[in-house]
């Protein structure tokens, strides 16, 4: 709920007269494209033109980010349960983000 409320608030503020905000939004992808992250990265079919991300204004790919996220999450051992390990290892959002303006 907090993420949705924040997005709604930013959209409302941007829509008000006199506010010239540059708003960036993280592009959402389907479940298959999200968890096939490493495979797509190895095949080199990432980018702002990728069919699951649509055209984007910015695309960031950082392969080492998964290792950084794994190290950070390991510090919270009680929270780093099996499904979060899988998410850190396979989710595209850990190492590749596509932003739309």
Buried (B, 14 or more C-beta within 10 A) or exposed (E): EEEEEEEEEBEEEEEEEEEEEEEEBEBEBEEEBBBBBBEBBEEEEBEBEBEBBEEBEEBEBEEEBBEEBBEEBEEEEEEBEEEBEEBBBBBBBBBBBBBBE
